[in-house]
Amino acid sequence: MFSHKNIKFISIAFLLIVVIFVSVRGADNPVKSGIFWLTSPFLKTFRVFSGGLHGFFQFLGSIGDLKNENEKLVKENLELVSEIAGLKDIKKENDLLRQQISLLSRGDHELEASFIIAEDNLGAASSKLMIDKGRINGIREGMPVVVSGNILVGKVSEVFNDTARISLIVDQDSAVNAEVLESGVKGIVEGNYGLGAMMNMISQTEVIKEGDSVISSGLGGGFPRGIFIGKIGQVGQSGDKLFQQASIISSVDLSSLRVVFVIKN
Amino acid sequence: MAKAYLFLLIILIFLMQFSVLGQFMEQGRVPNLFVAFTVGAAVIFGFERSLGMTIFAGLLMDALGGLAMGSGTLALVLLFWTINQIKSVADLRLKRLFSVILFFAIVALALISFDILVEAVAKAEKLFLGINATVYINRMSINYVLRLLYTSLAALPIYLLLRRFSRSLQKETAIKK
């Protein structure tokens, strides 16, 4: 019944269970750190090279659409120019008011630019990514991660010496205190198994509209106030009908992130 | 020399899985090269000779996966042992169409089993160790069907490479003797 092969298998399985027990207590961190230290240069090289190759193929495929896209961009540019003129005026007013109440300027975040070097794609969707900056670069657990334009994409969930793991806002374990910019309605943006994000815990008495902007509220610490998360999509009821909930449409394609910024302060 | 090539193959699988494939494929469709490797190694080398390689590949997979170190490896070893229990696998040779289809079916079944095992390990960790690790795999989707297909297709070149390495290993052993 217990052949040499079976005894070997049972011993290995038992040993691995012990490894899991030890790992959950954080003992695996040096091992992971060592593996990433050895492999991160290769991961980065492969990522950059394959990203370039993918970009090239995408470019080839999109040549036909370039004319339409160009027309769309010219139109969008004109709209943005007029919007910027209006915003400059608001900025002056904003700076003045911030000076008066001694509030730190929003642009004063200390950002650490990082390359995405790998993604955990063994599940249904990749909601965890690896970046090429770690403890030695001042990265700490819980720091918010944004992309250009101050758009929130996730937070740092695990830190190693030279690398760190970030959990995207669509990750099941992600939760961000959020606020609807237009109405001030508060809620929590939570991940939906890596497939999307939902704004939950919205009071039944509040009114939210599709297309409203959602920002981080800054409540509970962790995330500074005012980081753009996305726009409200479909509005519905929570499972227990006690709250409203809404899907969040991110303006960033989370599956094609290349460079992200970690907010260090 | 063949052992060095095997080591490089595992490293290449690790790099391809986590750094390259995600850029070219839609989320949820990315093949699991580690499962493809395990099936190939189980068929070509058998339990005794490739257990070490499977554990090494599993630990690399765990380093980047979201679960505790050892979780994916345990699922991979369980899968590896199960494949070895199926005696017909030992006689599998990719020379006939039927064998190729059978090989694809084994890889697809191995991936389904692996996903179930990983989910079970994650649930056990949550229950007994209090780790908040969630593994979600939607099996009723076109993405999952494509994932099975892509993994099966990816297993074929891995299998052929392993078969080549196996022959080299046999030659090296014969020369030593």
Interface residues (C-beta under 8 A of the other chain):
Chain A: K5 K8 F9 I12 A13 L16 I17 V19 I20 F21 S23 V24 D28 V31 K32 I35 F36 T39 F42 L43 K44 F46 R47 S50 G51 H54 I117 A118 E119 D120 N121 L122 G123 A124 A125 S126 K128 M130 Q172 D173 Y193 G194 S255 S256
Chain B: I11 F14 L15 M16 Q17 F18 S19 V20 L21 G22 Q23 F24 E26 Q27 G28 V30 N32 F34 F47 E48 L51 I55 L60 M61 A63 L64 G65 G66 A68 M69 G70 S71 G72 T73 L74 V77 L78 W81 N84 V118 V121 E125 L129 I131 N132 T134 V135 Y136 I137 N138 S141 N143 Y144
